[in-house]
C-alpha cells in the first residue's frame, strides 16, 4: 500500500482484488465513472469504483507503533499509524438487453460482492472489508436501456508512516574554545 495516499492506494487494491475474482470474468471493472459517449451501449456489465470519503481514528499512544534502528543507514525509524475508515461507492451498470441479463444480472453481481466481502474480509493485507450496503437495481433515469445500482463499501485499513532520524555519533569541534 502506498501510505502517502491511502484512499487512492486502497481503491487500486480493491479494483485489482475484484479483477482477480473468477466470478467477475464477464464484468468490466474500473476506477472511473461511466462515460456515456464512449461506454454506451454496454457490451458487458460494468462495475465502477468511485472515490469515497475517509475518516481516521487514532490507534494508541498518539499513533505510536514502534521504532527500530537501521544499521546500514545509521538511522532510527519511528513508525506511527492510524486506523482508517474508507468508504467507496461501487456502481454496477448493465444494459437492458436480455443477452446481458439486465436487472437480474446486476442483482447476481451484488450477491457475489456481498459474499466476497463477507467471507474474504481479510483477503488484502492491512485491509478489512467491514460493511457492504447493497443498492437496488433500477432503470437509470438519465439513460434509456441502462440499469444501475449504487452500493457502498466500508473498508478499515491500517495506515502506517515511517519517520527517519539521523544519528549523530560524534561532535566535531569548529574553531577553538577561548578561556
Helices and strands as residue ranges (DSSP letters): H 6-19, G 22-24, E 28-30, H 36-39, E 46-58, G 61-63, E 64-70, E 75-95, H 102-119, E 127-133, E 138-139, E 146-166
